[in-house]
Amino acid sequence: MEFTAGGRLEVRIDPSDVGKRVSVRRLSDTGARPETFTDTVGVLTSWTGGVLLITRRTGETVRIAESSLVAGKVVPPAPARRRGPAAGFEELARVTARAWPPVEAEPLGEWTLRAASGFTRRANSVLPLGDPGMPLDDALARARAWYEERGLPPYVQVATGAEGTQEPLCAALEERGWRREVTAEVRVGGLAPVGDLEPGDVRLSRSVDEAWLRRYNRSGVPGPHVLGVLNGGPSVWFASVPGAGGVPAAVGRCVVDGRWAGFMAVEVDPEQRRRGLGTAVMAVLARRALEEGASAAWLQVETDNRAALALYEGMGFAVHHLYHHFRSPEAGT
């Protein structure tokens, strides 16, 4: 990492660079001799009181004392991903939101307050795509009150790691004590290669049924709010592989929205794993999406789901950005 000009380390950033992507080198606070250095790359989200906040693409915010800086510079935005379809953050954020719709939604400026009786954080969190039309603290207070009226903990869904994502909001929430609970990757890829994978005995349906829900492990008691989320979306398909006792061996869900096909709720019986059932479900869903005119694919996977990450990496899905759910410090445990 090159910081020098004419052989000298230089700090070539200042508070006017807040909001830009930077790379800095600082003295490590270890007391070791000889002195050691630490490099940090991310979005400079604030510079006040002699402290810099830099938000990495993972959503982690790093606090750096200005006095510890030995070098720093503005760097270009993260390079575009080489695999997968081209997509801006806001386009993909809106597509993914339409594929997992809440039962109830209310605008707050350009934010959307979403609720579905607590079924998944995605359907029960603020989607802040734009300006809420008021100061941030007022908007967060309005959001807290809205969720408390519904007996739900307030969450905000914030994205990092791509051009146009929300590192400043991520840092602002952390500064206010909001706690990050979950981080997931949004991955994109070509749809045709998924459709070329080996299909199997997979059945498709336009609506979810009781058998499908028995395999899907997040539904709990399938009340109207669960069905409302799962059946919602522009063009929804459910896939299932027949299994023992009337419970499918594998299930999946796909939502087709223009050029995009989103894959969700892919679940396989633990005793039937490593037999290609998840791949077969996605292949058949992809073929149906291709018939409807889609060409690009996306999915969301939590960063600690190693098995799913390996599967999707092998299918050619590349990380586009990350999203995080932050919980209000006033919410109960």
Beta strands, then each sheet from edge to edge (+ up, - down):
strand 1: 4-5
strand 2: 8-9
strand 3: 21-27
strand 4: 37-48
strand 5: 51-55
strand 6: 61-65
strand 7: 69-74
strand 8: 104-108
strand 9: 111-115
strand 10: 126-128
strand 11: 155-160
strand 12: 179-190
strand 13: 203-205
strand 14: 236-241
strand 15: 250-257
strand 16: 260-268
strand 17: 296-302
strand 18: 318-327
sheet 1: 1+ 2-
sheet 2: 6+ 5- 4+ 3- 7+
sheet 3: 8+ 9- 10+
sheet 4: 11+ 18- 12+ 17- 16- 15+ 14- 13+
end
